[in-house]
C-alpha cells in the first residue's frame, strides 16, 4: 500500500499517452497465373476478394480500439469523481490530524504523511478505490496541495508560538528586573515602550525582518500574556490605547487584535464564572454534609464532637458552621417523641422527595423539626438520604410500584359497590411504608426486576392478610402487624420474634442460623 503521495502517483511528472493507436496489417494478395483471359479473370477475382477481407479486418480493428477507448474514458471520468469525493473527505481528516498533532519532529510533508496514513486507515482505502492514472493524479493534486499548505502553516504556527513563548518569558523577566512585579509598570511608562522596542529588535534577529511580521509576533506575545496572566498591557500598546501612541499594523491587523482580545476576555469571564459556580456548589455540598454528620452524631449513629466538627467545616469555608451545629442540637434536644402512623410517615417521605435540591431538603427537615411533626428516627434516616438521586424514582412508574398501587386500590374497594371504603385508607400508608423500607435497603439497587416484582407481590399479600385480620375501622397501628406478616412471607422459615426482639433482629438471627447450617 502506498504511504505517500509520491508513491501513490507522481502527478507532476506523469507523461500523457495518446488515447489510442490504430494498428494496420499489410495483406499480400500476389497470385502467379497464365496470361490468358480466364487466368487473368481468376487472378483479378482473388485480388479483389483479398482486398475486401483486408479492408474488413482493418475496419473491425479500428472499431474495437474505439470501443476500448470509450470504456477507458468512462472509467477515467468515474475515477475523477471518486478522486474528488475521496480527496474532500481526506482533506477534512488531514486538517484535523495536523491541528491535533505535534509535527515538530517531521522535517517534510512526506514524513508527516507516512504517520498520517498509519493513523488513518481510510487514506490507504481511498487510494485503493482509484484504478486509473487520471484518478490518482486528480487525488494527488487535490489532496497533496492542501496537505503541503497545511503542513507548512502548522510548522510556522508552531515556530511562532515557541518564539512568542520565549519572547514573553524574556519580556516578563526584563519587566521585573528593577523590582517591578507583574503588572506594576504602567503601559504608558517609557520603560515599557523601550521593552517593546527591544522585542522588535530580537524578533528581527530571529528572522522576522518586516515590520508586519514583527507586529504579528508581538500580537502572539500579547495573546499569551493576556490568556495566561490576564495582562493586557501589550494588547493596549499595540492597539494604540496609550497616550501619545497610535494603532499599528493596519486595519486588518487591528481587527484581528480586537477579535483575539475579546475572545480571551470572554474566556476569562467564563472561567471566572465557572470558578464562582464551583465554589458555590462546594459550599452547598459542605453545608449538606455538615447537617448530615451533625444529625448522625445527635442520633448516636456515629461518634464525634460537634464543636470539632464545626471547626472542621469552618476551615472548609462554611462560614456559619458553628451556628448550624448549635441550632440543630437545640432543635433535636427540644424535639418531642412523635409517634407517626404509616400515612404520616409516607407523606413526610414524599414531601422530602418532592423538593429539588439538597439544601431545600435540609430546609424541609428543619421546618418539620420546628413544628415537632417528625420523629427522631425518621429525621435521622432522611438526613442520611439527602441528595440521594435513586430515591427520587421511589414512586415512579416502575412496574413493581404500579402493581402495588393497583393492588391497594382494589383492596380498598367494597366488593359489591366498587367504591373505596374509608376504613381501608390506611392500607395505602402501610403499603408505602413497607415499600420505602425495601427501596432504601442497601441491596435494593442490585435487585433485578424479578426480585422487585416479588417484593411488590409480597407487600400485596401482606395487605390482604392484614385486611383479613382487621376488625377495627381507621387503624393507625397497623404497621407492626404488617411488618410481621411481610417478614414471615419473605422468609417462610422465620421464627416468631422472641421476647424483647424486633422482627429485624429475628430476621438477622435466622440468617446467622442458616449460615451456620450451610457451614456444617
C-alpha positions as CSV (number, residue, x, y, z in Angstrom):
1,X,0.0,0.0,0.0
2,X,1.3,3.4,-0.9
3,X,2.1,5.6,2.2
4,X,3.0,8.9,0.5
5,X,1.6,10.9,-2.3
6,X,4.8,10.5,-4.4
7,X,4.5,6.7,-4.1
8,X,0.8,6.9,-4.9
9,X,1.4,8.8,-8.1
10,X,3.9,11.3,-9.3
11,X,1.3,13.6,-10.8
12,X,3.8,16.4,-11.6
13,X,5.9,14.3,-14.0
14,X,3.4,11.9,-15.4
15,X,3.5,11.8,-19.3
16,X,0.2,11.7,-21.0
17,X,0.0,9.0,-23.7
18,X,-2.2,9.2,-26.8
19,X,-5.7,7.9,-26.1
20,X,-5.3,5.0,-28.6
21,X,-3.2,3.8,-31.6
22,X,-4.7,2.2,-34.7
23,X,-2.5,-0.6,-36.0
24,X,-2.6,-1.6,-39.7
25,X,-1.8,-5.0,-41.1
26,X,-0.5,-5.4,-44.6
27,X,-2.3,-8.1,-46.7
28,X,-0.3,-9.7,-49.6
29,X,-2.5,-10.8,-52.4
30,X,0.1,-11.9,-55.0
31,X,-1.2,-14.5,-57.5
32,X,1.0,-16.3,-60.1
33,X,-1.2,-17.1,-63.2
34,X,-1.1,-17.6,-67.0
35,X,-1.7,-14.6,-69.2
36,X,-5.0,-15.8,-70.6
37,X,-8.3,-14.3,-70.2
38,X,-9.6,-16.8,-67.9
39,X,-6.5,-16.8,-65.8
40,X,-6.5,-13.0,-65.6
41,X,-10.1,-13.0,-64.5
42,X,-9.4,-15.6,-61.7
43,X,-6.4,-13.6,-60.6
44,X,-8.4,-10.4,-60.6
45,X,-11.1,-12.0,-58.6
46,X,-8.7,-13.3,-56.0
47,X,-7.1,-9.9,-55.7
48,X,-10.5,-8.3,-55.2
49,X,-11.5,-10.8,-52.6
50,X,-8.3,-10.3,-50.7
51,X,-8.7,-6.6,-50.7
52,X,-12.2,-6.9,-49.3
53,X,-11.1,-9.2,-46.5
54,X,-8.2,-6.9,-45.6
55,X,-10.5,-3.9,-45.5
56,X,-13.0,-5.6,-43.3
57,X,-10.2,-6.7,-40.9
58,X,-8.9,-3.1,-40.7
59,X,-12.4,-1.8,-40.1
60,X,-13.0,-4.3,-37.3
61,X,-9.7,-3.4,-35.6
62,X,-10.4,0.3,-35.5
63,X,-13.9,-0.3,-34.1
64,X,-12.6,-2.5,-31.4
65,X,-10.0,0.1,-30.4
66,X,-12.6,2.8,-30.4
67,X,-14.8,0.8,-28.0
68,X,-11.9,0.2,-25.7
69,X,-11.1,3.9,-25.7
70,X,-14.7,4.8,-24.9
71,X,-14.8,2.5,-21.9
72,X,-11.4,3.8,-20.7
73,X,-12.6,7.4,-20.9
74,X,-15.8,6.5,-19.0
75,X,-13.6,4.8,-16.3
76,X,-11.4,7.8,-16.1
77,X,-14.4,10.1,-15.7
78,X,-15.7,7.9,-12.9
79,X,-12.3,7.8,-11.2
80,X,-12.1,11.6,-11.3
81,X,-15.4,11.8,-9.4
82,X,-14.1,9.2,-6.9
83,X,-10.9,11.2,-6.5
84,X,-12.9,14.4,-5.8
85,X,-15.0,12.7,-3.2
86,X,-12.1,10.9,-1.5
87,X,-9.8,14.0,-1.5
88,X,-12.6,16.1,0.0
89,X,-13.0,13.6,2.8
90,X,-9.3,13.2,3.4
91,X,-8.6,16.9,3.4
92,X,-11.0,17.3,6.3
93,X,-9.4,14.4,8.2
94,X,-5.9,15.6,7.4
95,X,-6.7,19.1,8.6
96,X,-7.9,17.8,11.9
97,X,-4.9,15.5,12.2
98,X,-2.5,18.3,11.6
99,X,-4.3,20.5,14.1
100,X,-4.2,17.8,16.8
101,X,-0.7,16.5,16.2
102,X,2.7,17.9,17.2
103,X,4.6,17.9,13.9
104,X,7.8,19.4,15.2
105,X,9.6,16.0,14.7
106,X,8.6,15.8,11.0
107,X,11.0,17.6,8.6
108,X,8.9,17.3,5.4
109,X,5.3,16.8,4.5
110,X,6.2,13.3,3.2
111,X,7.4,12.3,6.7
112,X,4.2,13.5,8.3
113,X,2.1,11.8,5.6
114,X,3.7,8.5,6.5
115,X,2.4,8.9,10.0
116,X,-1.0,10.2,8.9
117,X,-1.5,7.2,6.6
118,X,-0.6,4.9,9.5
119,X,-3.0,6.7,11.9
120,X,-5.8,7.0,9.2
121,X,-6.6,3.6,7.5
122,X,-9.2,5.4,5.3
123,X,-6.3,7.1,3.5
124,X,-5.0,3.8,2.0
125,X,-8.5,2.7,1.4
126,X,-9.2,5.9,-0.6
127,X,-6.1,5.3,-2.8
128,X,-7.2,1.7,-3.5
129,X,-10.5,2.9,-4.9
130,X,-8.7,4.7,-7.7
131,X,-7.8,2.5,-10.7
132,X,-6.6,4.9,-13.3
133,X,-3.7,7.3,-13.5
134,X,-6.2,10.1,-14.2
135,X,-7.9,9.5,-10.8
136,X,-4.7,9.2,-8.9
137,X,-3.3,12.4,-10.4
138,X,-6.6,14.1,-9.6
139,X,-6.5,12.9,-6.0
140,X,-2.8,13.8,-5.6
141,X,-3.4,17.3,-6.9
142,X,-6.5,18.0,-4.8
143,X,-5.2,16.4,-1.6
144,X,-1.5,16.9,-1.9
145,X,-1.5,20.7,-2.4
146,X,-3.7,21.2,0.6
147,X,-1.6,18.8,2.7
148,X,1.6,20.7,1.9
149,X,0.0,24.0,2.6
150,X,-1.5,22.9,5.9
151,X,1.8,21.3,6.9
152,X,3.9,24.4,6.4
153,X,1.2,26.6,8.0
154,X,1.3,24.4,11.1
155,X,5.1,24.5,11.1
156,X,5.1,28.3,11.0
157,X,2.4,28.4,13.7
158,X,4.4,26.2,16.0
159,X,7.5,28.2,15.4
160,X,5.7,31.5,16.0
161,X,4.2,30.1,19.2
162,X,7.5,28.8,20.6
163,X,9.2,32.1,19.6
164,X,6.4,34.1,21.2
165,X,6.6,32.0,24.3
166,X,10.4,32.6,24.6
167,X,9.9,36.3,24.0
168,X,7.1,36.5,26.5
169,X,9.3,34.9,29.2
170,X,12.1,37.3,28.3
171,X,9.8,40.3,28.3
172,X,8.4,39.5,31.8
173,X,12.0,38.9,33.1
174,X,13.0,42.4,31.8
175,X,9.8,43.9,33.0
176,X,10.5,42.7,36.6
177,X,14.2,43.4,36.5
178,X,14.0,46.6,38.5
179,X,11.9,45.1,41.3
180,X,8.7,45.6,39.4
181,X,6.2,42.7,39.8
182,X,3.7,41.5,37.2
183,X,1.5,44.5,36.2
184,X,3.1,47.1,38.4
185,X,4.7,49.0,35.4
186,X,2.0,51.0,33.6
187,X,1.8,50.7,29.8
188,X,2.5,54.4,29.3
189,X,5.8,54.2,31.2
190,X,8.7,55.0,28.8
191,X,10.4,51.9,30.1
192,X,7.6,49.8,28.8
193,X,8.0,51.3,25.3
194,X,11.7,50.6,25.4
195,X,11.0,46.9,26.3
196,X,8.6,46.6,23.3
197,X,11.2,48.0,21.0
198,X,13.8,45.6,22.4
199,X,11.3,42.8,21.5
200,X,11.1,44.1,17.9
201,X,14.9,44.0,17.7
202,X,15.0,40.5,19.0
203,X,12.3,39.4,16.6
204,X,14.3,40.8,13.7
205,X,17.3,38.8,14.9
206,X,15.1,35.7,14.9
207,X,14.2,36.1,11.2
208,X,11.1,38.3,11.5
209,X,12.5,41.1,9.4
210,X,9.5,43.0,8.1
211,X,7.6,45.3,10.4
212,X,4.3,43.4,9.8
213,X,5.8,40.1,10.7
214,X,7.2,41.7,13.9
215,X,3.7,43.1,14.7
216,X,2.2,39.6,14.3
217,X,4.8,38.1,16.6
218,X,4.2,40.8,19.2
219,X,0.5,40.0,18.9
220,X,1.2,36.4,19.7
221,X,3.2,37.5,22.8
222,X,0.3,39.8,23.8
223,X,-2.1,36.9,23.4
224,X,-0.1,34.6,25.7
225,X,0.3,37.4,28.3
226,X,-3.4,38.1,28.4
227,X,-4.5,34.5,28.3
228,X,-2.1,33.2,30.9
229,X,-1.7,36.2,33.2
230,X,-4.7,38.4,32.4
231,X,-2.1,41.0,31.5
232,X,-3.5,43.2,28.6
233,X,-0.8,45.9,28.6
234,X,0.9,44.7,25.4
235,X,-2.5,44.5,23.7
236,X,-3.2,48.1,24.7
237,X,0.2,49.2,23.4
238,X,-0.4,47.6,20.0
239,X,-3.9,48.9,19.8
240,X,-2.8,52.5,20.5
241,X,-4.7,52.7,23.8
242,X,-1.8,54.6,25.2
243,X,-1.3,58.4,25.3
244,X,1.0,59.5,22.6
245,X,0.8,56.3,20.6
246,X,-1.3,55.3,17.6
247,X,-2.5,51.9,16.5
248,X,-0.1,50.0,14.3
249,X,-0.2,47.3,11.6
250,X,-3.1,48.4,9.5
251,X,-6.9,47.8,9.7
252,X,-6.9,44.1,9.2
253,X,-4.2,43.6,11.9
254,X,-6.1,45.8,14.3
255,X,-9.4,43.9,13.6
256,X,-7.6,40.6,14.3
257,X,-6.1,42.1,17.6
258,X,-9.6,43.2,18.7
259,X,-11.1,39.8,17.9
260,X,-8.4,37.9,19.8
261,X,-8.6,40.2,22.8
262,X,-12.3,40.0,23.0
263,X,-12.2,36.2,22.7
264,X,-9.7,35.9,25.6
265,X,-11.8,38.4,27.7
266,X,-14.9,36.2,27.3
267,X,-12.8,33.1,28.1
268,X,-11.7,34.7,31.4
269,X,-15.3,35.7,32.2
270,X,-16.4,32.1,31.5
271,X,-13.5,30.7,33.7
272,X,-14.3,33.2,36.5
273,X,-18.0,32.3,36.3
274,X,-17.2,28.6,36.4
275,X,-14.9,29.0,39.3
276,X,-17.6,31.0,41.2
277,X,-20.2,28.4,40.5
278,X,-17.8,25.6,41.5
279,X,-17.2,27.4,44.9
280,X,-21.0,27.8,45.3
281,X,-21.5,24.1,44.6
282,X,-18.8,23.2,47.0
283,X,-20.2,25.4,49.7
284,X,-23.7,23.9,49.3
285,X,-22.3,20.4,49.4
286,X,-20.3,21.1,52.5
287,X,-23.4,22.6,54.2
288,X,-25.4,19.4,53.5
289,X,-22.5,17.2,54.7
290,X,-22.3,19.2,57.9
291,X,-26.0,18.8,58.5
292,X,-25.8,15.0,57.8
293,X,-22.8,14.5,60.1
294,X,-24.4,16.6,62.9
295,X,-27.6,14.5,62.6
296,X,-25.7,11.3,62.6
297,X,-23.8,12.3,65.8
298,X,-27.0,13.5,67.5
299,X,-28.8,10.3,66.7
300,X,-25.9,8.2,68.0
301,X,-25.2,6.6,64.7
302,X,-21.6,7.7,64.9
303,X,-19.3,9.2,67.5
304,X,-17.9,12.7,67.2
305,X,-17.5,16.1,68.9
306,X,-19.9,18.7,67.5
307,X,-17.6,21.6,68.2
308,X,-14.7,20.0,66.5
309,X,-17.0,19.2,63.6
310,X,-18.0,22.9,63.3
311,X,-14.3,24.0,63.4
312,X,-13.5,21.5,60.6
313,X,-16.2,22.8,58.3
314,X,-15.4,26.5,59.1
315,X,-11.9,25.7,57.8
316,X,-13.5,24.2,54.7
317,X,-15.3,27.5,54.0
318,X,-18.7,27.1,55.7
319,X,-19.0,30.5,57.5
320,X,-21.9,29.7,59.8
321,X,-20.9,26.1,60.7
322,X,-21.0,26.7,64.4
323,X,-24.4,28.3,64.3
324,X,-25.7,25.4,62.2
325,X,-24.5,22.8,64.6
326,X,-25.8,24.6,67.7
327,X,-29.2,25.2,66.1
328,X,-29.5,21.6,65.1
329,X,-28.5,20.4,68.6
330,X,-31.1,22.7,70.3
331,X,-33.8,21.6,67.9
332,X,-33.0,17.9,68.3
333,X,-33.0,18.2,72.1
334,X,-36.3,20.0,72.1
335,X,-37.9,17.5,69.6
336,X,-40.7,15.6,71.2
337,X,-41.1,11.9,70.8
338,X,-43.5,11.9,67.9
339,X,-45.4,8.7,67.0
340,X,-46.2,8.6,63.3
341,X,-48.6,6.3,61.6
342,X,-47.8,4.9,58.2
343,X,-49.8,7.6,56.4
344,X,-47.9,10.4,58.1
345,X,-44.6,8.6,57.6
346,X,-45.1,8.2,53.9
347,X,-46.4,11.8,53.5
348,X,-43.2,13.2,55.1
349,X,-41.1,11.0,52.8
350,X,-43.0,12.1,49.7
351,X,-42.7,15.8,50.7
352,X,-38.9,15.2,51.2
353,X,-38.6,13.7,47.7
354,X,-40.6,16.5,46.1
355,X,-38.1,19.3,46.9
356,X,-35.5,19.7,44.3
357,X,-32.1,20.3,45.8
358,X,-30.2,19.0,48.9
359,X,-30.3,22.5,50.5
360,X,-34.0,22.5,50.1
361,X,-34.3,19.1,51.6
362,X,-32.3,20.4,54.7
363,X,-34.7,23.3,55.0
364,X,-37.7,21.0,54.6
365,X,-36.5,18.8,57.5
366,X,-35.6,21.8,59.7
367,X,-39.1,23.1,59.2
368,X,-40.6,19.8,60.4
369,X,-38.4,19.9,63.4
370,X,-39.5,23.4,64.3
371,X,-43.2,22.1,64.1
372,X,-42.5,19.0,66.1
373,X,-44.0,16.9,63.3
374,X,-41.3,14.4,62.7
375,X,-39.9,11.5,64.8
376,X,-36.2,11.4,65.6
377,X,-35.6,8.0,63.8
378,X,-37.2,9.3,60.6
379,X,-35.3,12.6,60.9
380,X,-32.0,10.7,61.1
381,X,-33.0,8.5,58.2
382,X,-34.0,11.4,56.0
383,X,-30.8,13.3,56.8
384,X,-28.8,10.3,55.6
385,X,-30.8,10.3,52.4
386,X,-30.2,13.9,51.4
387,X,-29.1,14.2,47.8
388,X,-29.7,10.5,47.0
389,X,-30.9,10.6,43.4
390,X,-32.0,7.0,43.5
391,X,-34.7,7.9,46.0
392,X,-36.3,10.3,43.5
393,X,-37.5,7.3,41.5
394,X,-39.1,5.6,44.5
395,X,-42.7,6.3,43.5
396,X,-42.1,6.4,39.7
397,X,-43.9,4.5,37.0
398,X,-42.0,1.3,37.6
399,X,-43.9,-1.9,37.0
400,X,-43.4,-3.0,40.7
401,X,-44.7,0.2,42.2
402,X,-47.6,0.4,39.8
403,X,-48.7,-3.1,40.7
404,X,-48.7,-2.1,44.4
405,X,-50.8,1.0,43.6
406,X,-53.3,-1.1,41.6
407,X,-53.5,-3.7,44.3
408,X,-54.1,-1.2,47.1
409,X,-56.8,0.4,45.0
410,X,-58.5,-3.0,44.6
411,X,-58.2,-3.9,48.3
412,X,-59.6,-0.6,49.4
413,X,-62.9,-1.0,47.5
414,X,-66.1,-2.6,48.5
415,X,-66.7,-5.8,46.6
416,X,-70.3,-5.1,45.9
417,X,-70.4,-1.4,45.2
418,X,-66.9,-1.0,43.9
419,X,-66.5,2.3,45.9
420,X,-63.4,2.9,48.0
421,X,-64.1,2.5,51.8
422,X,-62.7,5.0,54.2
423,X,-61.9,2.3,56.8
424,X,-59.3,0.8,54.4
425,X,-57.4,4.1,53.5
426,X,-54.7,3.1,56.0
427,X,-53.6,0.3,53.6
428,X,-52.2,2.9,51.3
429,X,-49.9,4.3,54.0
430,X,-48.8,0.8,55.1
431,X,-48.0,-0.2,51.5
432,X,-45.9,3.0,51.0
433,X,-44.0,2.5,54.3
434,X,-43.2,-1.2,53.5
435,X,-42.2,-0.1,50.0
436,X,-39.9,2.7,51.4
437,X,-38.2,0.3,53.8
438,X,-37.4,-2.0,50.9
439,X,-36.3,0.6,48.4
440,X,-34.0,2.2,50.9
441,X,-32.3,-1.1,51.8
442,X,-28.6,-1.4,50.9
443,X,-29.1,-4.1,48.3
444,X,-32.1,-2.7,46.5
445,X,-30.3,-1.1,43.6
446,X,-28.7,-4.5,42.8
447,X,-32.0,-6.4,42.7
448,X,-33.2,-7.4,39.2
449,X,-36.8,-6.7,38.0
450,X,-38.0,-10.2,39.0
451,X,-37.0,-9.8,42.6
452,X,-38.5,-6.3,42.8
453,X,-41.8,-7.7,41.4
454,X,-41.6,-10.5,44.1
455,X,-41.3,-7.8,46.8
456,X,-44.3,-6.0,45.4
457,X,-46.3,-9.2,45.4
458,X,-45.3,-9.9,49.0
459,X,-46.4,-6.4,50.0
460,X,-49.8,-7.0,48.4
461,X,-50.1,-10.4,50.1
462,X,-49.3,-8.7,53.4
463,X,-52.0,-6.1,52.9
464,X,-54.5,-8.8,52.0
465,X,-53.8,-10.8,55.2
466,X,-53.7,-7.5,57.3
467,X,-57.2,-6.6,55.9
468,X,-58.5,-10.1,56.8
469,X,-57.3,-9.7,60.4
470,X,-58.8,-6.2,60.7
471,X,-61.9,-5.7,62.8
472,X,-61.4,-2.0,63.7
473,X,-62.0,0.9,61.5
474,X,-59.3,3.5,60.7
475,X,-56.4,1.6,62.2
476,X,-53.3,3.7,62.9
477,X,-51.2,1.0,64.5
478,X,-51.2,-1.5,61.6
479,X,-47.5,-1.3,60.7
480,X,-46.1,-3.7,63.4
481,X,-48.5,-6.4,62.3
482,X,-47.8,-5.6,58.7
483,X,-44.1,-6.0,59.2
484,X,-44.5,-9.3,61.0
485,X,-46.6,-10.6,58.1
486,X,-44.2,-9.3,55.5
487,X,-41.2,-10.8,57.2
488,X,-43.0,-14.1,57.6
489,X,-44.0,-14.2,53.9
490,X,-40.5,-13.1,52.8
491,X,-38.9,-15.8,55.0
492,X,-41.3,-18.8,55.4
493,X,-38.9,-20.4,57.9
494,X,-38.7,-17.3,60.0
495,X,-39.3,-18.0,63.7
496,X,-41.6,-15.7,65.7
497,X,-39.6,-12.9,67.4
498,X,-38.5,-13.8,70.9
499,X,-39.5,-11.7,73.8
500,X,-37.9,-8.3,73.5
501,X,-36.7,-9.0,69.9
502,X,-37.8,-6.9,67.0
503,X,-38.7,-8.5,63.6
504,X,-35.5,-7.2,62.1
505,X,-33.5,-8.9,64.9
506,X,-35.4,-12.1,64.4
507,X,-34.5,-12.0,60.7
508,X,-30.8,-11.4,61.4
509,X,-30.8,-14.3,63.9
510,X,-32.4,-16.6,61.2
511,X,-29.8,-15.5,58.6
512,X,-26.9,-16.3,61.0
513,X,-28.5,-19.7,61.8
514,X,-28.8,-20.6,58.1
515,X,-25.1,-19.6,57.6
516,X,-24.1,-21.9,60.4
517,X,-26.2,-24.7,58.9
518,X,-24.5,-24.2,55.5
519,X,-21.1,-24.3,57.1
520,X,-21.9,-27.6,58.8
